Amino acid sequence: MTEQQVFAMEHRMKEFAEELGFQLVTMYQEVVNGSIEEFCDMCKELEHAGVHDVIVPSLRHFSPHEIMQGGMVERLLFTLDTTVHALNEHHSEKTSQEG
């Protein structure tokens, strides 16, 4: 993504967070294609801070590979009981053990 595209996406995500009644605190972006270092850092921070909501532009932003994407979402589901809010879907996907 270009710097301008990143800035526009950050702006959209901040507005979306505010619509949901959230405050967007931290953004994570993988610098190296295929890396999960930032994802792991995000998971650690979610657990440390007790936060249970994540906003992503789309689920493909976890990974374009379905198996990898599924594994990342499952980690949020089973380890952190997190709700993933996908900006492109304009609705939340609850990733919890209950639903």
ChimeraX attribute file (.defattr): number of C-alpha atoms within 10 A of each C-alpha:
attribute: neighborCount
match mode: 1-to-1
recipient: residues
	/A:1	7
	/A:2	7
	/A:3	8
	/A:4	9
	/A:5	10
	/A:6	12
	/A:7	12
	/A:8	12
	/A:9	16
	/A:10	15
	/A:11	12
	/A:12	14
	/A:13	19
	/A:14	18
	/A:15	15
	/A:16	20
	/A:17	19
	/A:18	12
	/A:19	10
	/A:20	12
	/A:21	9
	/A:22	12
	/A:23	12
	/A:24	15
	/A:25	7
	/A:26	7
	/A:27	13
	/A:28	11
	/A:29	13
	/A:30	13
	/A:31	10
	/A:32	9
	/A:33	7
	/A:34	12
	/A:35	11
	/A:36	17
	/A:37	14
	/A:38	15
	/A:39	15
	/A:40	13
	/A:41	11
	/A:42	17
	/A:43	20
	/A:44	13
	/A:45	13
	/A:46	18
	/A:47	15
	/A:48	9
	/A:49	9
	/A:50	11
	/A:51	14
	/A:52	16
	/A:53	18
	/A:54	18
	/A:55	18
	/A:56	17
	/A:57	18
	/A:58	15
	/A:59	21
	/A:60	14
	/A:61	13
	/A:62	21
	/A:63	19
	/A:64	11
	/A:65	11
	/A:66	12
	/A:67	10
	/A:68	15
	/A:69	16
	/A:70	15
	/A:71	13
	/A:72	18
	/A:73	19
	/A:74	17
	/A:75	16
	/A:76	22
	/A:77	20
	/A:78	12
	/A:79	13
	/A:80	20
	/A:81	20
	/A:82	25
	/A:83	19
	/A:84	22
	/A:85	23
	/A:86	20
	/A:87	18
	/A:88	10
	/A:89	11
	/A:90	11
	/A:91	11
	/A:92	15
	/A:93	14
	/A:94	15
	/A:95	21
	/A:96	17
	/A:97	12
	/A:98	7
	/A:99	7
